[in-house]
Amino acid sequence: MRSRPGLRPIGLAVLLALAAALSGCSLIAPQPPDNVVSSVNRAVDAIRATHGVAEVSWSISRRDRALVPLNELWTASIEVRTEADAAGFEPLAEAVEGHVESARDVVQATAILRLPADGTGVEVVLAVPSAAAGGIAGATVDLRHIEHATMVHLQSYESFATLTVDSTDALVQAIADVRALPDFGHGALTAVTVVAVAPSGTTSRLTASAQSPSVDLVPVLSQLAGRTDIEALTFNGQRGAERPGEASTWRPGLRVEASSPRSARAITTLLTGIDVPAGGSDVPRASFTVDTRVDGNAFTQDGYLGLPLGSPAPADYVDAPASDAAAAEPGDGTSDGLPANAGSAGGIEASSELRLLDASAAAGQLQSDQQRVTAFLDAAGDAAGIRGVASVAVTACDLGVGEHVQGAVLLPIFEITDSPGAPFDAIIAAWKLQGFVATDRAMGTDFYSQQNPSDSLRDLTIRGTSDGLSLSAESVCVVVD
């Protein structure tokens, strides 16, 4: 039989095109629109021309989402490597933030600034957007000279810098050195999270404010962080969300994940028996939670440092210090005694649960949080072995003012496994490495919260269903001041 040259290639092409159409895929990767490319190019050119910039790289990516507004379909990532001289890092960060902001009218753009290590300071990694990038950049430069530091970084969803040191033994000296900085306790240095990884792989995160943890408590936490029978340690000494006029219910908190119930009991005995000031005249006694998960069952011990198990909550709450806004007197050119820049809106104070920003910074924060929540839910899918289609949106806060980002996803794990145990454990392990801890369990749903007050991602849930693992994530409330 005579063959028909060309028929098979044509037929193959038709079949491939039909398969692509049915699958919703394209054989040719879609290209970003010209206005997106032009907008990013203009920002990159302006950044390259900024004094102190050594190198700029960038990429434009298409979001893997079918149902998003057209102007949110593309994202741009810009990486800026600066010259080693830190003297101009603060104005440079402000300039880069402005150029990135100019591109955001067209595309969701973010930038990473890298100040390389030199003979006297470690590398600094700063994400943009971040509120008051210049001031935060200046704070990170101060931190890079702390002894035993290996890196200083600040994510776009964080309000406080993170200082990584080379060992758990260095925690005591590092926190003392941070507190000795002239600007510590104010602005971008209101608090600093110091991170150390032990030889066993345990990651410890101590968020230190000017008051907590106490000088006597820091060595106890450092020794605890070096133990081989713990898997994670988090201490939060930064005051949480509070409203003016309401009695304070905040106290510092320690959470330890032990490797076994036996270790959990031993650590609990240590914490209840410590004979050091667990609080102070301006700080309530710290609470603690020691837990472990064995064969899917949680073992948890809760208490207060230096007190026997079962002790009631100490009556030592300390009201938040009066802000400049609260101290202002009526008749001094302000409205109701509150200056225009007091950092409050509707009687609500900025905190780890709520951020008061100007309109431009608020828009940048919500955009960053959308990307953070989307990437976080995708990462959970990667940990589990299969992604789902995440739904992420900006919604009104429960406070009645402001907006935050909420996201949800169903991971269809039963397409790859018969048991949800391994994917569930993988997700939880990844969350704990990022500072999230279990806070509650009800009706089959596990609740997790971020212990790092600097992270704008606050609350998570995970629940097993007949269709897979259902996850949700919620960011901090953003209010335009």
One Martini backbone bead per residue (centre of mass of N, CA, C, O) as a GRO file, in nm:
protein
  481
    1MET     BB    1   0.097   0.036   0.021
    2ARG     BB    2   0.066   0.365  -0.011
    3SER     BB    3   0.206   0.622   0.121
    4ARG     BB    4   0.149   0.936   0.319
    5PRO     BB    5   0.314   1.197   0.321
    6GLY     BB    6   0.244   1.398   0.615
    7LEU     BB    7   0.005   1.269   0.775
    8ARG     BB    8   0.131   1.198   1.048
    9PRO     BB    9   0.227   1.476   1.143
   10ILE     BB   10  -0.050   1.606   1.125
   11GLY     BB   11  -0.198   1.411   1.312
   12LEU     BB   12  -0.016   1.462   1.557
   13ALA     BB   13  -0.075   1.764   1.584
   14VAL     BB   14  -0.375   1.736   1.630
   15LEU     BB   15  -0.361   1.558   1.880
   16LEU     BB   16  -0.195   1.755   2.053
   17ALA     BB   17  -0.392   1.990   2.042
   18LEU     BB   18  -0.631   1.837   2.161
   19ALA     BB   19  -0.496   1.761   2.429
   20ALA     BB   20  -0.436   2.048   2.520
   21ALA     BB   21  -0.727   2.148   2.520
   22LEU     BB   22  -0.842   1.934   2.721
   23SER     BB   23  -0.617   2.013   2.955
   24GLY     BB   24  -0.555   2.337   2.946
   25CYS     BB   25  -0.300   2.349   2.771
   26SER     BB   26   0.012   2.466   2.640
   27LEU     BB   27   0.274   2.426   2.413
   28ILE     BB   28   0.304   2.734   2.473
   29ALA     BB   29   0.434   2.951   2.664
   30PRO     BB   30   0.322   3.209   2.813
   31GLN     BB   31   0.345   3.554   2.774
   32PRO     BB   32   0.400   3.844   2.884
   33PRO     BB   33   0.296   4.138   2.874
   34ASP     BB   34   0.424   4.432   2.769
   35ASN     BB   35   0.350   4.606   3.023
   36VAL     BB   36   0.498   4.425   3.223
   37VAL     BB   37   0.781   4.432   3.103
   38SER     BB   38   0.814   4.740   3.100
   39SER     BB   39   0.776   4.790   3.404
   40VAL     BB   40   1.016   4.617   3.498
   41ASN     BB   41   1.238   4.749   3.329
   42ARG     BB   42   1.218   5.027   3.459
   43ALA     BB   43   1.284   4.938   3.746
   44VAL     BB   44   1.558   4.803   3.685
   45ASP     BB   45   1.699   5.048   3.562
   46ALA     BB   46   1.670   5.227   3.815
   47ILE     BB   47   1.828   5.040   4.004
   48ARG     BB   48   2.098   5.027   3.845
   49ALA     BB   49   2.130   5.355   3.880
   50THR     BB   50   2.184   5.309   4.172
   51HIS     BB   51   2.365   5.382   4.426
   52GLY     BB   52   2.528   5.066   4.524
   53VAL     BB   53   2.474   4.887   4.281
   54ALA     BB   54   2.594   4.575   4.143
   55GLU     BB   55   2.327   4.381   4.099
   56VAL     BB   56   2.065   4.261   3.863
   57SER     BB   57   1.777   4.049   3.887
   58TRP     BB   58   1.504   3.886   3.692
   59SER     BB   59   1.148   3.781   3.701
   60ILE     BB   60   0.866   3.631   3.527
   61SER     BB   61   0.553   3.501   3.646
   62ARG     BB   62   0.303   3.258   3.634
   63ARG     BB   63   0.026   3.192   3.780
   64ASP     BB   64  -0.123   2.888   3.916
   65ARG     BB   65  -0.416   3.028   3.816
   66ALA     BB   66  -0.739   3.048   3.685
   67LEU     BB   67  -0.884   3.246   3.921
   68VAL     BB   68  -0.776   3.558   3.830
   69PRO     BB   69  -0.694   3.849   3.788
   70LEU     BB   70  -0.518   3.974   3.530
   71ASN     BB   71  -0.325   4.165   3.717
   72GLU     BB   72  -0.253   3.874   3.891
   73LEU     BB   73  -0.105   3.664   3.688
   74TRP     BB   74   0.161   3.830   3.748
   75THR     BB   75   0.507   3.807   3.856
   76ALA     BB   76   0.777   3.988   4.017
   77SER     BB   77   1.137   3.931   4.055
   78ILE     BB   78   1.388   4.107   4.245
   79GLU     BB   79   1.749   4.112   4.255
   80VAL     BB   80   1.973   4.280   4.487
   81ARG     BB   81   2.314   4.364   4.471
   82THR     BB   82   2.530   4.510   4.673
   83GLU     BB   83   2.755   4.678   4.802
   84ALA     BB   84   2.957   4.637   5.087
   85ASP     BB   85   2.877   4.914   5.162
   86ALA     BB   86   2.664   5.022   5.433
   87ALA     BB   87   2.616   5.334   5.430
   88GLY     BB   88   2.385   5.317   5.175
   89PHE     BB   89   2.149   5.113   5.249
   90GLU     BB   90   1.908   5.284   5.336
   91PRO     BB   91   1.861   5.463   5.079
   92LEU     BB   92   1.856   5.224   4.886
   93ALA     BB   93   1.602   5.086   4.996
   94GLU     BB   94   1.414   5.323   4.938
   95ALA     BB   95   1.460   5.331   4.633
   96VAL     BB   96   1.372   5.043   4.565
   97GLU     BB   97   1.088   5.065   4.677
   98GLY     BB   98   0.999   5.284   4.476
   99HIS     BB   99   1.048   5.121   4.212
  100VAL     BB  100   0.864   4.883   4.282
  101GLU     BB  101   0.607   5.050   4.322
  102SER     BB  102   0.586   5.146   4.021
  103ALA     BB  103   0.515   4.843   3.918
  104ARG     BB  104   0.237   4.778   4.082
  105ASP     BB  105   0.026   4.887   3.872
  106VAL     BB  106   0.077   4.608   3.690
  107VAL     BB  107   0.254   4.428   3.901
  108GLN     BB  108   0.356   4.183   4.113
  109ALA     BB  109   0.614   4.315   4.315
  110THR     BB  110   0.943   4.208   4.421
  111ALA     BB  111   1.228   4.229   4.656
  112ILE     BB  112   1.584   4.156   4.699
  113LEU     BB  113   1.826   4.243   4.938
  114ARG     BB  114   2.193   4.224   4.918
  115LEU     BB  115   2.430   4.240   5.174
  116PRO     BB  116   2.735   4.166   5.181
  117ALA     BB  117   2.985   4.034   5.319
  118ASP     BB  118   3.249   4.129   5.534
  119GLY     BB  119   3.501   4.184   5.761
  120THR     BB  120   3.253   4.292   5.984
  121GLY     BB  121   2.999   4.157   5.827
  122VAL     BB  122   2.715   4.010   5.752
  123GLU     BB  123   2.464   3.908   5.582
  124VAL     BB  124   2.193   4.082   5.417
  125VAL     BB  125   1.830   4.015   5.400
  126LEU     BB  126   1.589   4.211   5.213
  127ALA     BB  127   1.253   4.264   5.185
  128VAL     BB  128   1.038   4.378   4.915
  129PRO     BB  129   0.803   4.475   5.086
  130SER     BB  130   0.838   4.717   5.361
  131ALA     BB  131   0.797   4.888   5.621
  132ALA     BB  132   1.020   5.110   5.625
  133ALA     BB  133   1.289   5.017   5.473
  134GLY     BB  134   1.510   5.208   5.570
  135GLY     BB  135   1.491   5.159   5.879
  136ILE     BB  136   1.532   4.852   5.862
  137ALA     BB  137   1.805   4.858   5.722
  138GLY     BB  138   1.955   5.000   5.952
  139ALA     BB  139   1.903   4.774   6.162
  140THR     BB  140   2.048   4.540   6.011
  141VAL     BB  141   2.328   4.667   6.018
  142ASP     BB  142   2.361   4.658   6.325
  143LEU     BB  143   2.336   4.334   6.343
  144ARG     BB  144   2.590   4.230   6.163
  145HIS     BB  145   2.803   4.280   6.427
  146ILE     BB  146   2.732   4.047   6.581
  147GLU     BB  147   2.842   3.811   6.761
  148HIS     BB  148   2.802   3.503   6.581
  149ALA     BB  149   2.695   3.590   6.327
  150THR     BB  150   2.550   3.475   5.993
  151MET     BB  151   2.262   3.635   5.974
  152VAL     BB  152   2.040   3.881   5.822
  153HIS     BB  153   1.674   3.894   5.820
  154LEU     BB  154   1.380   4.008   5.611
  155GLN     BB  155   1.068   3.968   5.554
  156SER     BB  156   0.778   4.100   5.414
  157TYR     BB  157   0.601   3.966   5.670
  158GLU     BB  158   0.789   4.130   5.856
  159SER     BB  159   0.880   4.358   6.143
  160PHE     BB  160   1.125   4.182   6.233
  161ALA     BB  161   1.430   4.084   6.280
  162THR     BB  162   1.667   3.819   6.196
  163LEU     BB  163   1.910   3.646   6.396
  164THR     BB  164   2.178   3.442   6.313
  165VAL     BB  165   2.355   3.193   6.485
  166ASP     BB  166   2.611   2.941   6.535
  167SER     BB  167   2.480   2.881   6.832
  168THR     BB  168   2.340   2.817   7.139
  169ASP     BB  169   2.580   2.943   7.304
  170ALA     BB  170   2.525   3.243   7.164
  171LEU     BB  171   2.257   3.360   7.282
  172VAL     BB  172   2.338   3.528   7.526
  173GLN     BB  173   2.531   3.729   7.384
  174ALA     BB  174   2.343   3.823   7.157
  175ILE     BB  175   2.119   3.948   7.333
  176ALA     BB  176   2.303   4.145   7.482
  177ASP     BB  177   2.402   4.296   7.224
  178VAL     BB  178   2.129   4.386   7.121
  179ARG     BB  179   2.051   4.549   7.385
  180ALA     BB  180   2.307   4.752   7.340
  181LEU     BB  181   2.173   4.894   7.134
  182PRO     BB  182   2.064   5.214   7.103
  183ASP     BB  183   1.773   5.127   6.939
  184PHE     BB  184   1.669   4.933   7.127
  185GLY     BB  185   1.305   4.924   7.162
  186HIS     BB  186   1.274   5.066   6.871
  187GLY     BB  187   1.103   5.028   6.614
  188ALA     BB  188   1.279   4.805   6.426
  189LEU     BB  189   1.400   4.735   6.743
  190THR     BB  190   1.178   4.634   6.941
  191ALA     BB  191   1.253   4.350   6.818
  192VAL     BB  192   1.432   4.024   6.821
  193THR     BB  193   1.514   3.735   6.638
  194VAL     BB  194   1.685   3.453   6.766
  195VAL     BB  195   1.876   3.205   6.587
  196ALA     BB  196   1.934   2.846   6.646
  197VAL     BB  197   2.136   2.554   6.562
  198ALA     BB  198   2.178   2.251   6.655
  199PRO     BB  199   2.348   1.959   6.601
  200SER     BB  200   2.061   1.801   6.598
  201GLY     BB  201   1.862   2.037   6.442
  202THR     BB  202   1.756   2.230   6.636
  203THR     BB  203   1.525   2.498   6.648
  204SER     BB  204   1.573   2.826   6.783
  205ARG     BB  205   1.335   3.091   6.898
  206LEU     BB  206   1.412   3.425   7.017
  207THR     BB  207   1.201   3.679   7.124
  208ALA     BB  208   1.337   3.997   7.198
  209SER     BB  209   1.303   4.232   7.431
  210ALA     BB  210   1.376   4.458   7.673
  211GLN     BB  211   1.221   4.261   7.903
  212SER     BB  212   1.208   3.990   7.714
  213PRO     BB  213   1.392   3.801   7.849
  214SER     BB  214   1.548   3.769   8.117
  215VAL     BB  215   1.869   3.761   8.216
  216ASP     BB  216   1.823   3.486   8.381
  217LEU     BB  217   1.666   3.323   8.147
  218VAL     BB  218   1.850   3.296   7.901
  219PRO     BB  219   2.039   3.057   7.993
  220VAL     BB  220   1.812   2.851   8.015
  221LEU     BB  221   1.732   2.859   7.715
  222SER     BB  222   2.008   2.782   7.602
  223GLN     BB  223   2.029   2.503   7.737
  224LEU     BB  224   1.767   2.392   7.618
  225ALA     BB  225   1.849   2.425   7.313
  226GLY     BB  226   2.097   2.201   7.353
  227ARG     BB  227   1.926   1.970   7.360
  228THR     BB  228   1.865   1.632   7.230
  229ASP     BB  229   1.533   1.610   7.330
  230ILE     BB  230   1.466   1.830   7.114
  231GLU     BB  231   1.292   1.988   6.818
  232ALA     BB  232   1.176   2.263   6.952
  233LEU     BB  233   1.205   2.632   7.011
  234THR     BB  234   0.992   2.892   7.164
  235PHE     BB  235   1.021   3.250   7.229
  236ASN     BB  236   0.795   3.516   7.353
  237GLY     BB  237   0.873   3.870   7.445
  238GLN     BB  238   0.640   4.004   7.280
  239ARG     BB  239   0.390   4.194   7.283
  240GLY     BB  240   0.071   4.170   7.219
  241ALA     BB  241  -0.246   4.212   7.156
  242GLU     BB  242  -0.402   4.535   7.241
  243ARG     BB  243  -0.644   4.735   7.405
  244PRO     BB  244  -0.735   5.019   7.504
  245GLY     BB  245  -0.884   4.981   7.836
  246GLU     BB  246  -0.785   4.692   7.867
  247ALA     BB  247  -0.705   4.424   8.022
  248SER     BB  248  -0.437   4.243   8.053
  249THR     BB  249  -0.330   3.898   7.899
  250TRP     BB  250  -0.026   3.913   7.880
  251ARG     BB  251   0.246   3.675   7.821
  252PRO     BB  252   0.505   3.508   7.809
  253GLY     BB  253   0.627   3.239   7.581
  254LEU     BB  254   0.685   2.881   7.595
  255ARG     BB  255   0.797   2.632   7.348
  256VAL     BB  256   0.823   2.268   7.355
  257GLU     BB  257   0.954   2.005   7.157
  258ALA     BB  258   0.958   1.681   7.220
  259SER     BB  259   1.072   1.347   7.154
  260SER     BB  260   0.918   1.258   7.427
  261PRO     BB  261   0.740   1.199   7.705
  262ARG     BB  262   0.985   1.176   7.889
  263SER     BB  263   1.110   1.449   7.808
  264ALA     BB  264   0.865   1.622   7.877
  265ARG     BB  265   0.876   1.566   8.183
  266ALA     BB  266   1.166   1.665   8.234
  267ILE     BB  267   1.119   1.957   8.131
  268THR     BB  268   0.890   2.028   8.320
  269THR     BB  269   1.052   1.999   8.581
  270LEU     BB  270   1.253   2.220   8.512
  271LEU     BB  271   1.046   2.460   8.476
  272THR     BB  272   0.907   2.439   8.763
  273GLY     BB  273   1.215   2.457   8.917
  274ILE     BB  274   1.303   2.725   8.861
  275ASP     BB  275   1.537   2.988   9.017
  276VAL     BB  276   1.419   3.237   8.839
  277PRO     BB  277   1.321   3.508   8.697
  278ALA     BB  278   1.013   3.492   8.496
  279GLY     BB  279   1.003   3.806   8.512
  280GLY     BB  280   0.879   4.123   8.635
  281SER     BB  281   0.778   4.441   8.694
  282ASP     BB  282   0.698   4.453   8.356
  283VAL     BB  283   0.660   4.128   8.365
  284PRO     BB  284   0.520   3.848   8.336
  285ARG     BB  285   0.499   3.537   8.386
  286ALA     BB  286   0.589   3.270   8.218
  287SER     BB  287   0.479   3.048   7.999
  288PHE     BB  288   0.419   2.689   7.919
  289THR     BB  289   0.485   2.435   7.656
  290VAL     BB  290   0.489   2.076   7.645
  291ASP     BB  291   0.542   1.865   7.358
  292THR     BB  292   0.423   1.561   7.185
  293ARG     BB  293   0.432   1.323   6.907
  294VAL     BB  294   0.280   0.993   6.921
  295ASP     BB  295   0.125   0.820   6.699
  296GLY     BB  296  -0.071   1.090   6.672
  297ASN     BB  297  -0.031   1.165   6.977
  298ALA     BB  298  -0.079   1.403   7.218
  299PHE     BB  299   0.160   1.555   7.450
  300THR     BB  300   0.071   1.780   7.724
  301GLN     BB  301   0.228   2.063   7.902
  302ASP     BB  302   0.114   2.310   8.133
  303GLY     BB  303   0.249   2.637   8.255
  304TYR     BB  304   0.473   2.796   8.497
  305LEU     BB  305   0.748   2.939   8.569
  306GLY     BB  306   0.829   2.812   8.892
  307LEU     BB  307   0.561   2.635   8.897
  308PRO     BB  308   0.341   2.419   8.966
  309LEU     BB  309   0.144   2.209   8.851
  310GLY     BB  310  -0.182   2.362   8.843
  311SER     BB  311  -0.143   2.645   8.859
  312PRO     BB  312  -0.258   2.935   8.861
  313ALA     BB  313  -0.281   3.223   8.726
  314PRO     BB  314  -0.109   3.483   8.766
  315ALA     BB  315  -0.156   3.814   8.921
  316ASP     BB  316   0.066   3.982   8.681
  317TYR     BB  317  -0.048   4.173   8.501
  318VAL     BB  318   0.055   4.414   8.243
  319ASP     BB  319   0.003   4.696   8.120
  320ALA     BB  320   0.037   4.873   7.865
  321PRO     BB  321   0.205   5.116   7.764
  322ALA     BB  322   0.172   5.434   7.721
  323SER     BB  323   0.120   5.615   7.462
  324ASP     BB  324   0.149   5.906   7.305
  325ALA     BB  325  -0.149   5.917   7.240
  326ALA     BB  326  -0.259   5.875   7.535
  327ALA     BB  327  -0.084   6.127   7.656
  328ALA     BB  328  -0.231   6.321   7.511
  329GLU     BB  329  -0.370   6.641   7.513
  330PRO     BB  330  -0.617   6.824   7.489
  331GLY     BB  331  -0.548   7.114   7.285
  332ASP     BB  332  -0.268   7.027   7.099
  333GLY     BB  333  -0.379   6.980   6.791
  334THR     BB  334  -0.574   6.746   6.839
  335SER     BB  335  -0.785   6.459   6.830
  336ASP     BB  336  -0.878   6.360   7.128
  337GLY     BB  337  -0.557   6.351   7.197
  338LEU     BB  338  -0.474   6.249   6.896
  339PRO     BB  339  -0.239   6.216   6.694
  340ALA     BB  340  -0.199   6.163   6.359
  341ASN     BB  341   0.081   5.974   6.436
  342ALA     BB  342   0.001   5.754   6.669
  343GLY     BB  343  -0.089   5.458   6.571
  344SER     BB  344  -0.413   5.484   6.533
  345ALA     BB  345  -0.748   5.321   6.490
  346GLY     BB  346  -1.037   5.324   6.640
  347GLY     BB  347  -0.875   5.243   6.918
  348ILE     BB  348  -0.635   5.085   6.776
  349GLU     BB  349  -0.344   4.904   6.819
  350ALA     BB  350  -0.053   4.819   6.732
  351SER     BB  351   0.056   4.477   6.645
  352SER     BB  352   0.090   4.138   6.584
  353GLU     BB  353  -0.235   4.152   6.482
  354LEU     BB  354  -0.177   4.462   6.394
  355ARG     BB  355  -0.154   4.706   6.120
  356LEU     BB  356  -0.047   5.044   6.085
  357LEU     BB  357  -0.093   5.210   5.770
  358ASP     BB  358  -0.050   5.348   5.501
  359ALA     BB  359  -0.189   5.315   5.199
  360SER     BB  360   0.064   5.210   5.048
  361ALA     BB  361   0.166   5.005   5.262
  362ALA     BB  362  -0.098   4.839   5.278
  363ALA     BB  363  -0.099   4.741   4.986
  364GLY     BB  364   0.177   4.599   5.004
  365GLN     BB  365   0.106   4.404   5.237
  366LEU     BB  366  -0.132   4.255   5.100
  367GLN     BB  367   0.028   4.157   4.860
  368SER     BB  368   0.236   3.998   5.022
  369ASP     BB  369   0.027   3.816   5.169
  370GLN     BB  370  -0.083   3.676   4.922
  371GLN     BB  371   0.185   3.544   4.847
  372ARG     BB  372   0.235   3.402   5.113
  373VAL     BB  373  -0.020   3.225   5.124
  374THR     BB  374   0.012   3.086   4.854
  375ALA     BB  375   0.296   2.966   4.907
  376PHE     BB  376   0.222   2.814   5.167
  377LEU     BB  377   0.009   2.620   5.044
  378ASP     BB  378   0.198   2.501   4.833
  379ALA     BB  379   0.410   2.393   5.037
  380ALA     BB  380   0.218   2.195   5.172
  381GLY     BB  381   0.181   2.025   4.918
  382ASP     BB  382   0.478   1.947   4.886
  383ALA     BB  383   0.499   1.801   5.159
  384ALA     BB  384   0.259   1.594   5.086
  385GLY     BB  385   0.279   1.547   4.740
  386ILE     BB  386   0.022   1.750   4.683
  387ARG     BB  387  -0.164   1.973   4.519
  388GLY     BB  388  -0.385   2.241   4.524
  389VAL     BB  389  -0.645   2.476   4.487
  390ALA     BB  390  -0.614   2.790   4.579
  391SER     BB  391  -0.789   3.023   4.794
  392VAL     BB  392  -0.733   3.381   4.762
  393ALA     BB  393  -0.818   3.663   4.986
  394VAL     BB  394  -0.944   3.976   5.056
  395THR     BB  395  -1.066   4.060   5.383
  396ALA     BB  396  -1.242   4.127   5.645
  397CYS     BB  397  -1.213   4.196   5.962
  398ASP     BB  398  -1.336   4.115   6.281
  399LEU     BB  399  -1.301   4.414   6.406
  400GLY     BB  400  -1.439   4.611   6.161
  401VAL     BB  401  -1.144   4.670   6.064
  402GLY     BB  402  -0.993   4.613   5.793
  403GLU     BB  403  -0.752   4.383   5.638
  404HIS     BB  404  -0.710   4.045   5.509
  405VAL     BB  405  -0.573   3.723   5.449
  406GLN     BB  406  -0.735   3.442   5.292
  407GLY     BB  407  -0.684   3.080   5.288
  408ALA     BB  408  -0.752   2.778   5.083
  409VAL     BB  409  -0.716   2.409   5.082
  410LEU     BB  410  -0.731   2.096   4.897
  411LEU     BB  411  -0.566   1.795   4.951
  412PRO     BB  412  -0.551   1.507   4.731
  413ILE     BB  413  -0.402   1.250   4.884
  414PHE     BB  414  -0.570   0.989   4.774
  415GLU     BB  415  -0.405   0.989   4.497
  416ILE     BB  416  -0.118   0.882   4.663
  417THR     BB  417  -0.276   0.767   4.926
  418ASP     BB  418  -0.433   0.583   5.199
  419SER     BB  419  -0.285   0.773   5.410
  420PRO     BB  420  -0.266   1.080   5.608
  421GLY     BB  421  -0.023   1.072   5.804
  422ALA     BB  422   0.234   1.161   5.646
  423PRO     BB  423   0.132   1.432   5.529
  424PHE     BB  424   0.057   1.559   5.798
  425ASP     BB  425   0.340   1.545   5.932
  426ALA     BB  426   0.488   1.711   5.714
  427ILE     BB  427   0.335   1.974   5.755
  428ILE     BB  428   0.387   2.017   6.057
  429ALA     BB  429   0.694   2.023   6.041
  430ALA     BB  430   0.707   2.274   5.859
  431TRP     BB  431   0.560   2.468   6.050
  432LYS     BB  432   0.753   2.447   6.296
  433LEU     BB  433   1.005   2.560   6.148
  434GLN     BB  434   0.833   2.852   6.125
  435GLY     BB  435   0.687   2.890   6.431
  436PHE     BB  436   0.453   2.698   6.461
  437VAL     BB  437   0.183   2.625   6.694
  438ALA     BB  438  -0.014   2.453   6.891
  439THR     BB  439  -0.348   2.570   7.032
  440ASP     BB  440  -0.572   2.364   6.911
  441ARG     BB  441  -0.868   2.132   6.937
  442ALA     BB  442  -1.160   2.084   6.713
  443MET     BB  443  -1.351   1.885   6.538
  444GLY     BB  444  -1.072   1.779   6.386
  445THR     BB  445  -0.919   2.053   6.434
  446ASP     BB  446  -0.612   2.213   6.383
  447PHE     BB  447  -0.439   2.473   6.561
  448TYR     BB  448  -0.224   2.742   6.444
  449SER     BB  449   0.045   2.960   6.561
  450GLN     BB  450   0.243   3.237   6.561
  451GLN     BB  451   0.536   3.324   6.761
  452ASN     BB  452   0.624   3.533   6.556
  453PRO     BB  453   0.544   3.872   6.557
  454SER     BB  454   0.667   3.940   6.261
  455ASP     BB  455   0.467   3.762   6.132
  456SER     BB  456   0.185   3.794   5.914
  457LEU     BB  457   0.135   3.499   5.969
  458ARG     BB  458  -0.088   3.359   6.211
  459ASP     BB  459  -0.320   3.139   6.108
  460LEU     BB  460  -0.395   2.783   6.129
  461THR     BB  461  -0.538   2.495   5.953
  462ILE     BB  462  -0.617   2.134   6.001
  463ARG     BB  463  -0.808   1.877   5.810
  464GLY     BB  464  -0.968   1.582   5.786
  465THR     BB  465  -1.106   1.423   5.496
  466SER     BB  466  -1.254   1.235   5.244
  467ASP     BB  467  -1.073   1.421   5.022
  468GLY     BB  468  -0.858   1.520   5.250
  469LEU     BB  469  -0.670   1.811   5.317
  470SER     BB  470  -0.768   2.086   5.512
  471LEU     BB  471  -0.666   2.428   5.461
  472SER     BB  472  -0.564   2.727   5.646
  473ALA     BB  473  -0.498   3.093   5.612
  474GLU     BB  474  -0.394   3.387   5.814
  475SER     BB  475  -0.354   3.720   5.837
  476VAL     BB  476  -0.289   4.015   5.927
  477CYS     BB  477  -0.422   4.309   6.018
  478VAL     BB  478  -0.498   4.591   5.801
  479VAL     BB  479  -0.468   4.944   5.872
  480VAL     BB  480  -0.557   5.255   5.783
  481ASP     BB  481  -0.407   5.562   5.914
   0.00000   0.00000   0.00000
